[in-house]
Amino acid sequence: MQHRKLGRTGLFVSELCLGTMTFGGSGGIWSQIGKLQQDEADALVGRALDAGINFIDTADVYSEGLSEQITGQALRNLKVPRDKVVIATKVFGETGAKGVNSSGMSRFHIMDGVKASLKRLQLEHIDLYQIHGFDPSTPIDEAVHAMDTLVQQGHVRYVGVSNWAAWQIAKALGIAERDGKARFESLQAYYTIAGRDLEREIVPMLRSEQVGLMVWSPLAGGLLSGKYGRDGQGAEQGSRRTSFDFPPVNRARADDCIDVMRGIAEAHGVSVARVALAWVLHQPAVSTVIIGAKRVEQLDDNIAATALKLNADELAALDKVSALPAEYPGWMLARQAGQRAARMG
C-alpha cells in the first residue's frame, strides 16, 4: 500500500480509502447500499488497517448518522491509536431532526454539524471535514469562513468539499487566499473509466491549484465489477445496481470499457474490478480512491488492485475506449496549445 500527499498539504494518506456507506443500513437508500452492523464493520476496518489503509471516510448523512457511530466504535473496539488513522467525514444534508436550517453549508448548520459528528465518532477532532454538496442559498465566503473557524478552534485539521464544480472551488480558493482563511485542500468526486467528465474542467483546475482528489464510486456503483452483462443480466441477487441504479452511466460506453477490461483482467488473472480500480489509481490527479465493501473477500479483491500495474499498451487501450467525446472549448484549447508547444520545441 502506497501513501500519497493529499493535495499540497503535508498529510499522507493511503492510495485506497475505506468508505463506510455500507455501515448501518438505516433509512431511505442506505438500506439498499449496505446493512453492516458493528461486528461486520469491525472486521472490515481491521482488515483495511492491516493492509496499510490509514484513511477512512464517512458522512453524517450515511444511515442518518449510524455510519459515523459504527465507525467511531470500530476504532475504539480495535484500539486504534488516534495518530495512526486519518478520519474524514462530511456535512451538508439533514441528519436527525428536520428543519429549515438543518441542511446546507451555512455557518449555522456547519457549526452544529461538526459537534454532532464528533460526538457520534467519539473523537476530539476530525482530520478532514468536507462540505458534501454545493448550497446555492449560502454565499461561498460564509462557508469558507465557517470552516476556517473550525480549524482555528481545533475541531478539524483540514477542510475540503465534495461534488462541487471547478468554478465554485476556484472561487472558494480565491476567497480563502484573499481573507487569510484555511483553504479547501481536497475534492471528493465521482470518477471512473466509464465516467471521465471530471477531466474537462475539474482535473486541470485541481492540478493547477494543487487540490487533492478523492474518488468516490470508482466501480460506478458496482457496474464496472464485470458481473453485469450487456443485457443487464448476471448480477447477483441484492447487488447494489439492481436496487439502486446510481451513479448515472452511459451503459453503451461502459459496456465497451468492460469488454476491454475483461481481456486485460484475463491476461493478468485478476477480476475486472481490479482493472477498473487500477486504471483510476494510475491517473496522476488522484490522491486516494474510496472503496466500500460488504464482505472481507470483496475488500481483499479491491485492495489487491494496488498491486496491479498496467503497462503502456493496456493503458492506451483503456484510454482509447473510454475517451470523452470532443467538446468546446476543449478541442480548441488543445489545438491552439499544440501550435504554441510546437514553436517551443
C-alpha positions in Angstrom: 0.0 0.0 0.0 1.5 3.3 -1.1 0.8 6.6 0.6 0.3 9.9 -1.3 0.2 13.5 -0.2 -3.3 15.0 0.0 -3.1 17.9 -2.5 -0.4 20.4 -1.4 -0.7 19.5 2.3 1.9 17.6 4.3 -0.7 14.9 5.1 0.0 11.5 3.7 -3.0 9.2 3.0 -3.2 5.7 1.7 -3.9 5.3 -2.0 -7.0 3.5 -1.0 -9.5 4.9 1.5 -12.1 2.8 3.3 -15.6 4.1 2.6 -18.3 3.4 5.2 -21.5 3.9 3.3 -22.3 0.2 3.8 -22.3 0.6 7.6 -25.7 0.8 9.3 -28.3 0.5 6.6 -30.8 2.7 8.4 -33.4 4.7 6.4 -34.0 5.5 2.7 -31.4 4.5 0.2 -28.9 3.4 2.8 -30.6 0.1 3.4 -30.1 -0.7 -0.3 -26.4 0.1 -0.2 -25.4 -1.9 2.9 -26.6 -3.0 6.3 -23.4 -3.9 8.0 -23.6 -3.9 11.8 -20.8 -3.4 14.4 -19.1 -6.8 14.3 -19.1 -6.8 10.5 -17.8 -3.2 10.3 -15.1 -4.0 12.9 -13.9 -6.9 10.7 -13.7 -4.6 7.6 -12.0 -1.8 9.4 -9.5 -4.2 10.9 -8.7 -5.8 7.6 -8.2 -2.4 5.9 -5.8 -1.2 8.6 -3.9 -4.5 8.4 -3.5 -3.9 4.7 -2.0 -0.5 5.2 -5.0 1.7 4.7 -4.8 4.7 7.1 -7.7 6.7 5.6 -11.4 6.2 6.5 -14.2 8.3 5.0 -17.8 8.6 6.3 -20.5 11.3 6.3 -23.2 12.5 8.8 -26.0 11.5 6.4 -24.9 7.9 5.9 -27.6 5.9 7.6 -28.7 9.0 9.4 -25.6 9.2 11.5 -25.3 5.5 12.2 -22.3 5.1 9.9 -20.3 7.6 11.9 -21.4 6.0 15.1 -20.3 2.5 13.9 -17.0 3.8 12.5 -16.1 5.6 15.8 -17.0 2.5 17.8 -14.9 0.3 15.5 -11.9 2.4 16.1 -12.4 2.0 19.9 -13.1 -1.7 19.7 -10.0 -2.3 17.7 -8.0 0.1 20.0 -6.6 2.0 17.0 -4.1 4.7 18.1 -5.5 8.1 17.0 -2.4 9.2 15.3 -2.4 6.1 13.1 -5.6 6.8 11.2 -6.9 9.8 9.2 -10.7 10.2 9.6 -12.8 12.2 7.1 -16.5 13.0 7.3 -18.9 15.4 5.7 -21.6 17.9 6.5 -24.5 19.2 4.3 -27.6 17.0 4.4 -30.2 16.6 7.0 -29.3 14.3 9.9 -31.7 13.7 12.8 -34.3 16.4 13.4 -35.5 18.1 10.2 -35.8 21.9 9.9 -35.4 24.8 7.6 -31.8 25.3 8.8 -30.9 21.6 9.2 -29.0 21.3 5.8 -26.8 23.3 3.5 -23.4 25.0 4.1 -24.5 27.9 6.3 -22.4 28.7 9.3 -25.5 27.8 11.4 -25.5 24.2 10.0 -21.8 23.7 9.8 -21.1 24.7 13.5 -23.9 22.4 14.7 -22.9 19.6 12.3 -19.4 19.2 13.4 -20.4 18.9 17.1 -22.8 16.1 16.3 -20.3 14.3 14.1 -17.6 14.5 16.8 -20.0 13.0 19.3 -21.0 10.1 17.0 -17.4 9.4 16.1 -16.2 9.7 19.7 -13.3 11.8 18.6 -11.8 15.1 19.8 -11.1 16.2 16.3 -11.8 15.3 12.6 -8.8 15.2 10.3 -10.7 16.2 7.1 -14.1 17.9 7.2 -15.8 18.2 3.9 -18.9 20.1 2.7 -20.9 17.3 1.0 -22.5 19.4 -1.7 -23.0 23.0 -3.1 -25.6 25.2 -1.5 -26.7 28.0 -3.8 -28.5 29.7 -1.0 -25.4 30.3 1.1 -22.5 32.7 0.0 -19.3 30.8 -0.6 -17.4 33.2 1.7 -19.8 32.3 4.6 -18.9 28.6 4.1 -15.1 29.3 3.8 -15.2 31.4 7.0 -17.2 28.9 8.9 -14.9 26.0 8.0 -11.8 28.2 8.9 -13.4 28.8 12.4 -13.5 25.0 12.9 -9.8 24.8 12.0 -8.9 27.6 14.4 -11.0 26.0 17.2 -9.1 22.7 16.7 -12.2 20.7 15.8 -10.9 19.8 12.4 -7.4 19.8 10.8 -8.1 20.2 7.1 -11.2 21.1 5.1 -12.5 20.0 1.7 -15.6 19.8 -0.5 -17.5 17.1 -2.4 -19.4 17.4 -5.7 -18.5 21.0 -6.4 -17.9 22.5 -9.9 -14.5 23.8 -10.9 -15.6 27.5 -10.8 -17.0 27.0 -7.3 -13.8 25.5 -5.9 -11.7 28.2 -7.7 -13.8 31.0 -6.2 -13.5 29.4 -2.7 -9.8 29.2 -3.1 -9.6 32.8 -4.1 -11.7 33.9 -1.1 -9.5 31.9 1.3 -6.3 33.4 -0.1 -7.8 37.0 0.0 -9.1 36.7 3.5 -6.3 34.6 5.0 -8.5 31.6 5.8 -8.0 27.8 5.7 -8.5 26.7 2.1 -10.2 23.7 0.7 -7.5 21.1 0.3 -9.5 18.3 -1.3 -12.3 17.5 -3.6 -14.3 14.2 -3.3 -15.8 13.4 -6.7 -17.1 10.7 -8.9 -14.5 9.4 -11.4 -14.3 6.1 -13.3 -13.1 4.8 -16.6 -16.7 5.0 -17.7 -17.3 8.5 -16.3 -14.4 10.8 -17.2 -16.3 14.1 -17.2 -14.1 15.3 -14.4 -11.2 15.7 -16.9 -12.8 18.5 -18.8 -12.6 21.3 -16.3 -12.1 19.9 -12.8 -8.9 17.9 -13.1 -7.0 20.7 -14.8 -8.1 23.1 -12.0 -7.1 20.6 -9.3 -3.7 20.0 -10.7 -3.1 23.8 -11.2 -4.2 24.7 -7.7 -2.7 21.5 -6.0 -6.0 20.3 -4.6 -6.2 16.6 -3.8 -8.7 14.3 -5.5 -10.6 11.7 -3.5 -12.5 9.4 -5.9 -15.9 8.0 -4.9 -17.7 5.1 -6.5 -14.7 4.1 -8.7 -16.7 1.0 -9.8 -19.7 3.1 -10.7 -21.9 1.5 -8.1 -20.7 -2.0 -9.0 -21.4 -1.7 -12.7 -17.6 -2.0 -13.5 -17.2 -5.1 -11.4 -17.7 -7.3 -14.5 -20.6 -9.2 -13.1 -23.2 -7.4 -15.3 -23.7 -8.5 -19.0 -24.6 -6.2 -21.8 -28.2 -7.2 -21.3 -28.1 -6.1 -17.7 -28.3 -9.7 -16.5 -25.9 -11.7 -14.5 -25.8 -9.7 -11.3 -26.2 -11.5 -8.0 -29.5 -11.0 -6.2 -29.4 -8.0 -4.0 -26.4 -6.4 -5.7 -26.4 -2.6 -5.4 -27.2 -1.8 -9.1 -30.3 -4.0 -9.1 -31.9 -2.0 -6.4 -30.2 1.4 -6.6 -29.1 2.3 -10.1 -26.6 5.1 -9.3 -24.5 6.9 -10.4 -25.9 7.5 -13.9 -23.7 5.9 -16.6 -23.8 5.8 -20.4 -24.3 2.0 -20.5 -23.1 1.5 -24.0 -19.8 3.2 -23.3 -19.5 1.4 -20.0 -20.0 -1.9 -21.7 -17.3 -1.1 -24.3 -14.9 -0.3 -21.4 -15.8 -3.6 -19.6 -15.1 -5.6 -22.8 -11.6 -4.2 -23.0 -11.0 -4.5 -19.2 -12.2 -8.1 -19.3 -9.5 -9.0 -21.8 -6.8 -7.3 -19.6 -8.2 -9.0 -16.5 -7.9 -12.4 -18.1 -4.4 -11.7 -19.2 -3.4 -10.9 -15.6 -5.6 -13.5 -14.0 -7.5 -10.9 -11.9 -11.0 -9.6 -11.6 -12.5 -6.9 -13.9 -13.0 -4.8 -10.8 -9.3 -4.8 -10.1 -8.6 -3.4 -13.6 -11.2 -0.7 -13.1 -9.6 0.4 -9.8 -6.1 0.1 -11.2 -7.0 2.5 -14.0 -8.2 5.1 -11.6 -5.0 4.6 -9.4 -2.9 5.3 -12.5 -4.4 8.8 -13.0 -1.9 11.5 -11.8 -4.6 13.8 -10.3 -5.8 11.1 -7.9 -4.8 11.3 -4.2 -6.9 8.4 -3.0 -9.6 6.0 -4.2 -12.5 5.3 -1.8 -13.6 1.7 -1.7 -16.6 0.2 0.0 -17.4 -3.4 0.7 -20.0 -5.6 2.3 -17.6 -8.6 2.7 -14.0 -9.1 3.7 -13.4 -11.1 0.5 -14.7 -8.2 -1.6 -12.5 -5.8 0.3 -9.4 -8.0 -0.3 -10.0 -8.1 -4.0 -10.2 -4.3 -4.1 -7.1 -3.9 -2.0 -5.2 -6.2 -4.5 -5.8 -3.6 -7.2 -2.9 -1.6 -5.7 -0.5 -4.4 -6.9 -1.8 -4.4 -10.5 0.5 -2.4 -12.7 -1.0 -1.7 -16.2 1.5 -1.4 -19.0 1.6 1.4 -21.6 -0.3 -0.7 -24.2 -3.0 -1.6 -21.7 -3.4 2.0 -20.5 -3.6 3.2 -24.2 -6.3 0.6 -25.0 -8.3 1.7 -21.9 -7.9 5.4 -22.7 -9.0 4.9 -26.3 -12.2 3.0 -25.5 -13.1 5.4 -22.6 -12.1 8.7 -24.2 -14.5 11.6 -23.8 -16.2 13.0 -27.0 -14.5 16.2 -28.1 -16.3 19.3 -26.7 -15.7 23.0 -27.0 -13.6 24.8 -25.8 -11.5 21.7 -25.1 -10.8 20.9 -28.7 -9.9 24.5 -29.5 -7.7 24.8 -26.4 -5.8 21.6 -27.4 -5.4 22.8 -31.0 -4.0 26.2 -30.0 -1.8 24.9 -27.2 -0.4 22.4 -29.7 0.6 25.2 -32.1 2.4 27.0 -29.3 4.1 23.9 -28.0 5.5 23.2 -31.5 7.2 26.6 -31.5 8.8 25.8 -28.2 10.2 22.5 -29.5 
